[in-house]
Amino acid sequence: MREVAVIGVGETQFGELWDKSFRDLGIEAGLRAVQDAGITTENIDAVYVGNMSAGRLIDQEHVSALVADYSGLSDMHLPTTRVEGGGACGALAILQGWAAVASGLHEIVVVGAAEKMTDVGEVKAMEILTATADQEWESVFGATIPGLFAMMARRHMYEYATTREQIASVAVKNHRHGALNPNAQFQKEITLESVLKAPRVAEPLGLFDAAPLSDGAAALVLCPLEKARRFQDTPVRILGSGQASDTVALHDRRDLTTMDATVVAGKRAFHAAQKTPADIQLAEVHDNFTITEIMAIEDLRFVKKGQGGPATEEGQTTLGSRIAVNTSGGLKARGMPVGATGVAQAVEIVRQLRGEGGKRQVQNAEIGLTHTLGGTGATAVVHLFGRVN
Amino acid sequence: MAVPRFWREVSSRYNLIGTKCGSCGTVDFPPRVVCPKCGRRSVGRMQKLKLAGKGTVVSFTIIHDAPEAFELMKPYVLAIVELDEGARVTSQIIDVENEQVKIGMRVESAFRKLGSEGEAGVIHYGYKFRPEM
């Protein structure tokens, strides 16, 4: 297998982008990544598109060919493939792109991911998200995605004495980081009190524990590491990746407070990269809800099981501490264009490793990690990225 | 949910029919063709099993933001219940004040309306759980 590098990154603004269509977003992110890589469109050999539910959100399937078409690539007749895995689509698309380059199938690959969530109402968008849970044995009984994560939170509080304040401190931290990200949906700090007093969505979680439903897209350009410097002065290497699955229904899991898919995907990625959690300076982890970040930093072994709450409250995961978690603002503040998440996370890590983090730059960032979930954790994907010295 | 899709699962939703693996004895709900514990060895050895419908609350939430079909029920309690036979289910907890529900609480299944389909109002029935009598 060949070593693979990221030579270009691009993303859109994240938010409620009424004036932009799905294809506008995909094209914008893709062209930015191509421009950043210093390649021309003629260099591209294949396109992978992460997208969760264009079929239900904008009534348009077949979006991989569509985005390539409107990016001006139709005459090249490129192979284009859509990848779906709940909220993990983008991270899975990176894995497909990596495999294509590593194996020698393709030389230069564009991995894009996009979601347009605000053309349908909020209630409808939540129902579509809930389709990533088990429709027959969860949703039909009144389960919602916030409700399922709330049951993880309740059990985590019960087993580890995690407090409501500790859980809420994830939102406060991620908004503080998001305030430093010009592409974030929410560039505004919030107080612990406002999180605790926000309207209840699914107890014990409230509105400010939840990531927003967003529009947005992000893209990467991948090529073999040996060719990377022809295009990019500061390529970033994909050090290793891991993907894992678990039961779709939360009630069938071994433990409600641990996502085994995250544990296994993390182990596989660390093993592939020959690294340990202590080697990581920054991570973008899946924080669709506050509790999800707490479980993720435990399951990725950044902190001991049960210590995610206290560690976050003490500031161990904030910018400037031993590990900076969600410097982009995370899904919580950067925004959650669901299927685009994994690629947006990778864009942040690559920028940080290139020293382009601006006001939120992590000092001496050498190795960064992304962690992306589908559903309530039936899919987990972990990627490790490293600076090329 | 489309009527045929609901109808296909009525035996389990009405009568709590699960399966017991003839190889390792693990109980699953809903019925499975292959046992998650012993894989291929279980194929053809999965036996139907009617569950007693008694169990314990493992975790729960009170849902305030509900899907359209559940709008009239909110706020309602949704829980994961571990049945005494070992399988777990997601279901609503009823016949008790929301604030009284606790982890570890004993509950039993009850046959209830779950919802209805569209404006024609085809009713879906199934299990909910209430405090054990």
Interface residues (C-beta under 8 A of the other chain):
Chain A: V123 M126 E127 T130 Q135 E136 W137 E138 S139 V140 F141 G142 A143 T144 P146 G147 L148 A150 M151 M152 R154 R155 Y158 P199 R200 V201 A202 E203 P204 L205 T247 A249 L250 H251 D252 L256
Chain B: M1 R5 F6 E9 P30 P36 V58 S59 F60 T61 I62 I63 H64 D65 A66 P67 E68 F70 M73 P75 Y76 L78 A79 I80 R88 V89 T90 S91 Q92 I103 L114 G115 H124 G126 K128
